[in-house]
Amino acid sequence: MQAMNSSVALDKKDSVGVPLQKKKGLFYYLKFDYMLYLMLLVPVAYIVTFKYAPMYGIQIAFKDYNIFQGVSMSPWNNFETFKQIFSSPQFFQVVRNTLMLNGLDLLVGFPAPIILAILINELAWNKFKKASQTILYLPHFLSWVIIGGIVAQLLSPTGMLNSLISHMGGQPIPFLTNKYAWVATYCLVGVWQNAGWGTILYLAAMTGIDKQLYEAADADGAGRFRKIWHITLPGIRPTIVILLILQLGNIMAINFDRPFNIQNNLVMDFGDVISTYVYRVGIQSANFSVGAAVGLFQSVICLIFLVTSNFLTRRLGEDGIW
């Protein structure tokens, strides 16, 4: 049957007599790959239901939303919600804090899994290598509520670390009460939680590098650092570029759990970000229009960053996301 289809598909020839592949229609792919399309229906239904259908509620950002009138019956307000948030100094403070914390995460947290993956890849003892990977993955499975508790127990003014420093005759360090020290704590805790999990993609990319390149480098007398620089890093460069684009696309989006569970009133100058602002103003104050407007603004900025970074990447000769 397959041979018959091949003969039908190759019945046309070009000007020099080379058989041409016949263009197959939609029904051909639906017939022969129907199981794959059926499997695809599940994630498509999930995305449509939980990602696209809720976008109906975006319109409350442009309305004086009344919970009793509903989304469709609430009156339009001629962008009054956006005028309100853009005239608020607090809004620009949370935008600044979000950009600052995400920028530091990009600066400190993005290279961490790359370095960690290279170090793991260079380990020769497989049992130690697997044990290291398992230990490094574990923090990713802890919720930020638990991590917040661990941070408070370890780094608070009366925590274990400051008690140890005081016992040794030193001065306690205000990890969670000084806003500058809090920013450093926030970044390092994020690296601890995410770096191990982030190595998965880089380690997978390293397995695709041709081993003959390393053998040729060994024959040429290349050292370990030279092989990393000239073989490993170029081999995972496409993965690095794609993940960098995705992270730039999320430069304005920030997780709610992480700042909320680590912040306190003493560090709100730096700890109040867009997600906590939306929670406080939009949900706790029942001002849903403001919450939707801030969320829409955040999404638009993220989309601009994503498209721009992908465009610049392609202009620099790399493969972008699309």
Summary of the structure (lengths in Angstrom):
residues: 322
radius of gyration: 26.5
end to end distance: 36.5
largest distance: 88.7
contacts: 878
relative contact order: 0.11
helix: 75%
strand: 2%
